[in-house]
């Protein structure tokens, strides 16, 4: 069996890359991709801990499925907002969206 430290290292690396992407990028699409990386890291943690703590229970898998469902809803909503901002401002940069007014 693969040690849990390998899964935790992979998860920490994915989360760090996603966190850097959220802080360093200005494009809304790239920020959304970075958030998805962070959510994938959380799902890996849930499944890894569930497999090592209690292999018979499906609690980690259930939580991971909830994270995937929430991520899909978040991307759908955020892409709708990004498309609307792009139609108004002709740019998907986050700096352009900070000055939206009625």
C-alpha positions in Angstrom: 0.0 0.0 0.0 1.2 3.5 -0.8 2.1 5.6 2.3 -0.4 8.3 3.1 2.5 10.9 3.1 2.7 10.6 -0.7 -0.9 11.5 -1.0 -0.6 14.4 1.4 2.5 15.7 -0.4 0.6 15.6 -3.7 -2.3 17.3 -2.2 -0.2 20.0 -0.6 1.6 20.6 -3.9 -1.7 20.9 -5.8 -3.1 23.2 -3.2 0.0 25.4 -3.2 0.0 25.7 -7.0 -3.7 26.6 -6.9 -3.2 29.1 -4.1 -0.4 30.8 -6.1 -2.6 30.9 -9.1 -5.4 32.6 -7.3 -3.0 35.2 -5.9 -0.8 35.8 -8.9 -3.2 35.7 -11.9 -5.4 38.5 -13.2 -7.5 36.5 -15.7 -10.8 35.3 -14.2 -10.6 32.0 -16.2 -7.1 31.2 -14.8 -8.3 32.1 -11.3 -11.2 29.6 -11.7 -8.8 26.9 -12.9 -6.6 27.6 -9.8 -9.6 27.2 -7.5 -10.4 23.9 -9.2 -6.9 22.7 -8.4 -7.4 23.6 -4.8 -10.7 21.7 -4.6 -9.0 18.7 -6.3 -6.4 18.8 -3.5 -9.1 18.8 -0.9 -10.8 15.8 -2.5 -7.5 13.9 -2.6 -7.1 14.5 1.1 -10.6 13.3 1.9 -10.2 10.1 -0.1 -6.7 9.4 1.3 -7.7 9.8 4.9 -10.9 7.8 4.4 -8.9 5.0 2.8 -6.3 4.9 5.6 -8.6 5.5 8.6 -11.5 3.2 7.8 -11.4 1.4 4.4 -14.9 0.0 4.9 -16.6 3.3 5.2 -17.4 5.6 2.3 -17.3 8.9 4.2 -14.3 10.3 2.4 -15.8 9.4 -1.0 -19.1 11.0 -0.1 -17.4 14.2 1.0 -15.3 14.2 -2.2 -18.5 13.8 -4.3 -19.9 16.8 -2.4 -16.8 18.8 -3.2 -17.0 17.8 -6.9 -20.7 18.9 -7.0 -20.0 22.2 -5.3 -17.1 22.8 -7.7 -19.3 22.2 -10.7 -21.9 24.6 -9.4 -19.2 27.2 -8.6 -17.7 26.9 -12.1 -21.1 27.2 -13.8 -22.0 30.3 -11.9 -18.6 31.9 -12.1 -18.4 31.3 -15.9 -21.7 33.0 -16.3 -20.5 36.0 -14.4 -17.2 36.1 -16.4 -19.1 35.9 -19.7 -21.4 38.8 -18.7 -18.4 40.9 -17.6 -16.6 40.0 -20.9 -19.6 41.2 -22.9 -19.7 44.5 -21.0 -16.0 45.2 -20.8 -14.4 43.2 -23.6 -11.9 41.8 -21.1 -11.9 38.9 -18.7 -9.3 40.5 -16.4 -10.3 40.8 -12.7 -9.1 44.4 -12.5 -11.6 45.5 -15.1 -14.4 43.9 -13.2 -13.6 45.8 -10.0 -15.2 49.0 -11.1 -18.6 47.6 -12.1 -21.6 49.9 -11.4 -25.3 49.9 -12.2 
